[in-house]
Structures are given as C-alpha cells and as structure tokens.
Amino acid sequence: MPRPPLLAGEERTARVLTEPHPPEKFRVNGVLFNIPEFYEAFPEIRPGDALYREVEERPVIW
C-alpha cells in the first residue's frame, strides 16, 4: 500500500489537533530516543546524529 503524501499547512495543523495518534515520524522514533537501551542496542548512534538525543533531554519517569 503506498504511503499518503506529506501534509502541509492548515491540513497538517488540523490533523495534529484532531487525530488521536501523533504524526508518523514520532510514533516510533520519538519513543525510541528516550529509552537508554536503544543506545545500548545501537552504540554507533553518537551525538550529532539525527537519531541521538542528549541524556539531559531524555525524560525520566521512574
């Protein structure tokens, strides 16, 4: 099944405000950035990489 085209402008804003799910790019990557085990599993991800989040920026829940 082909992916739908990227949304822009007012349509994107409307979807963010009304859809129960976050935009696609945040559904997986946004969660993984916050898990320490992610960086253990992928030690090649370093500061400056698109998939890297500084330790101070990662939320701590427990």
Legacy VTK file of the C-alpha trace (Angstrom):
# vtk DataFile Version 3.0
C-alpha trace
ASCII
DATASET POLYDATA
POINTS 62 float
0.000 0.000 0.000
1.572 3.347 -0.995
2.134 5.985 1.645
-0.095 9.066 1.555
1.563 12.329 0.510
3.039 14.558 3.198
0.621 17.096 4.582
1.349 20.801 4.773
-0.075 23.971 6.229
-3.604 24.092 7.557
-4.367 20.445 6.808
-1.369 19.295 8.865
-2.371 21.572 11.747
-5.954 20.300 11.640
-4.804 16.678 11.718
-2.433 17.266 14.639
-5.279 18.834 16.610
-7.891 16.193 15.772
-6.139 12.859 15.167
-5.682 10.594 18.208
-2.242 9.469 17.002
0.900 11.573 16.627
2.399 12.214 13.179
4.120 9.184 11.681
7.703 10.284 12.344
7.010 10.498 16.106
5.225 7.159 16.500
8.406 5.097 16.782
11.473 7.306 16.670
10.095 9.785 19.190
9.713 6.968 21.694
12.998 5.207 20.970
15.079 8.354 21.538
14.012 8.292 25.176
14.974 4.701 26.010
18.540 4.111 27.285
18.501 0.557 25.909
18.095 1.994 22.407
21.574 3.497 22.660
22.957 0.254 24.103
21.498 -1.701 21.172
22.843 0.807 18.632
26.179 2.081 20.006
27.042 3.585 16.615
24.487 6.359 17.251
26.510 9.290 18.576
25.993 12.982 19.417
25.307 14.903 16.239
23.420 12.019 14.611
19.761 12.558 13.700
18.742 9.673 15.983
20.644 10.950 19.034
19.116 12.818 21.982
21.316 14.179 24.785
20.923 12.384 28.127
19.725 15.623 29.762
16.941 15.897 27.161
15.587 12.374 27.723
12.650 12.183 30.141
12.969 10.084 33.276
9.727 8.621 34.557
10.838 6.101 37.149
LINES 1 63
62 0 1 2 3 4 5 6 7 8 9 10 11 12 13 14 15 16 17 18 19 20 21 22 23 24 25 26 27 28 29 30 31 32 33 34 35 36 37 38 39 40 41 42 43 44 45 46 47 48 49 50 51 52 53 54 55 56 57 58 59 60 61
